[in-house]
Amino acid sequence: MFSQTDARFGCPEYQASLEDVLREGEACVEPKSPLDRHLQSCADCRQALNDALIASKLMRHARYPENAPSPAFVTRVMASIREAAQAAPNALWRPLELLASRMALVAAVVLLALSVYLREFAPARGTVAVNGPVEIGTGMPEPPAQPANADDVLMSLAETEDAI
């Protein structure tokens, strides 16, 4: 198809006129003009004008491609967005779940080790042999003496302030 050597480009005297009448993908031939009369009688020039129109449209679309996405493209993009939205919570929470389970395991092991240590190595508590009733505060130290009046309170505060 492209290797034809006998391709017809219309009559040589009308080739320039054919290019001039092409405007924005349409042929604007004035009625009753010499070109119009020639196009009615010459099949080669009509074919050349048709080819020029097709080439003009192809060049316009090649220069300014259509930006409308196909329905398959829109479907594919929306499916990708849905998959990403479903995977995002799992991608965020899964590492936190693993960290929490490991921390719980470590805490359980530490508590077990601490309880074994306290059971085996804690100092023994003394047992008191009770022969009779024992007063509750026997082993407790005596509380400090209460101040008798407001002057004693102020004096005790002044002493603790000097000690600090």
Beta strands, then each sheet from edge to edge (+ up, - down):
strand 1: 22-23
strand 2: 26-27
sheet 1: 1+ 2-
end
